[in-house]
Amino acid sequence: MRFPQMIEPIEQIRAYLRLNERVATSGMPRPEQFAAIRSAGFEVVVNLALPTSDNAMANEGDLVTAQGMAYVHIPVNFERPAREDFQKFERVMDAFSERKVFVHCAANMRVSAFMYLYRVRKDPSCAPDARKDMQRIWEPDGAWREFIDALSPTLRAERPD
């Protein structure tokens, strides 16, 4: 007799953050947590972590597609985020705009910055809420602050320096 496998709540994934009904973000899920992501109704997983990031899985694409979800990997160097990476991300998010998308990296820092930029570029009026969501994860500094400033004059204008 087989017993059904228990699926832990999606909220237990490292640095989990639900942005809206269609998008949630997190740090690196464990292999067994992809079932929770699918169970929560997500159809697409986007990974911004490098293959060498903490807890990265060489077979993540296989784990995701085995759950019936689409998988997109856009490796973003944490030390040097690139405009081209964000542009790829923007195209992917636009392509899946009608589907539930789960976006992760190693610690939800890359993702929170990319989601901030994506949201503000789509709707500048959401900048305060998007910034609060990003700050629930971290306050970008150094290369990330420069990267965000270069792609979003909104953040620069609203930040009290």
N, C-alpha and C positions, 0 to 999 in steps of 0.2 A: 504494500500500500504506500502510495506517495502522498506526502503531506505538502500542501501549498507553501511555497516559499514566502516568507514574510518580507514585505517591502517597507523599508524604513521611510519615515516622512521626508519629503524633499527639503524641508527646512533644516534638516541635520547636515546638509552639504556645507562644507566650509565656506564662510562669508556669503551665504545665500542672501539674495535681495530680489524681491519681486517688484518690478517697476510698474507693471500694468497687467491686464489680462492676457496680453500676448507675449510679453518679454520678461524673463527672469535671468539673473546673473549669479555667478558664484566664483569661488576659487576652484581648485582642481577636485572634481568628484573622484570618489573611489570607484573601482570597477563595478561593484554591485549597486552603486547609486544610479547608474544609467537606467535601471528598471524603474526607479522612483521618478526620474525625469519623464520617462515615457508614460508612466501611470498618471502623472499630473497633466497629461495631454500635450506635451511638447512634441513637435514633429521634426524639428531641426536643432542640431547642436553645432555651435560655432566655437572653435577652440582658438584662442589667441596666444596660448603658451608656446614656448619653444619646445622642441623635442627633448631638450636637456634641462627643462625646468624641473623644480622639485616635484616629485611624484608623477612626472609625465609617464604616459603609457604608450609604448611603441604600437600597440594594437588597439588604440582608442577608436579609430575609425571602424574596425571590425566589431568592437563592443557596441558601438552606437547603432550601426546598421543592423546588427543582430536583433536589436530592439525595434526595428522597423522605422527608424528615424534617419533623416539625411544628415550627413556629416561634412562640415567645411573646416579646414585648418588653415588659418592665416597666422603663421609664426611671427610674433612681434618681439623684437629685441628690447628688453626692458631698459637697457642702458641708452639705446638710441632709437626711440620710436620714429617711424618714418611716415611722411605724408602719403606715400604710395600704399603703405599698409592700411592706413585709415581709408583711403579711397577704395581699396578692395573690400574692406569691411562695409563701407557705405553701399557699395553695389550689391553685396550679399544681402544686407538687411532690406534693401529696396526690393530685391528679387523675391524675398520671402515675406513681403509685407502683409500678406493675407494668412500667414501661418504662425503658429506658436513657436517662438525661437528661444532657446536656452543658450546663453553665451557665457563662456568661462575662460579663465586663464589659471595661473598658479594660485593667486591670492585675491582675485577680483580687482586688482589695481589697474592693470591695462584695460580691462573691460569697463570699469567705472568711468575712466577717462574717455574711452572711445564712445561709450553710450552717452556721456554728457555731450560730447561734440555732435554726435549723430542727432540727438534730440534737439539741441539748440539750432543746428543748421536747418532742421525741418521746420521748427517753430520757435523763433527767438523769444516769444513770450513765455516759454516754459523754462527759461534760464534759471530763475531762482529755485524752482523745484528740482530741476536736473542737477544743479550745483549741490543742493542739500543731499540728494541721493548719492552723489559722488563723495561728498564729505562724510557720509555714514561709513564709507570704506576707508578713505584716506584724504589727506590734503596734498595734492601733487606739488612737488618741488623740483628744483634742478631741471634736468632735461625734459621732464614731463610738464612742468609749468611753462617752459619755453614752447614746447610742442603745442600745448593747448592754446596759449596766447597767439601763436602764429596762425592757428586755424579758427580761432574764435575771438574776435574783438569784444564780444559780449562779456566774457568772463573778465577780461582785463578792465572793462569799463565798470563792472559791478564790484570788483574787489577793492576794499579799502587798503591801499598800500601806504 
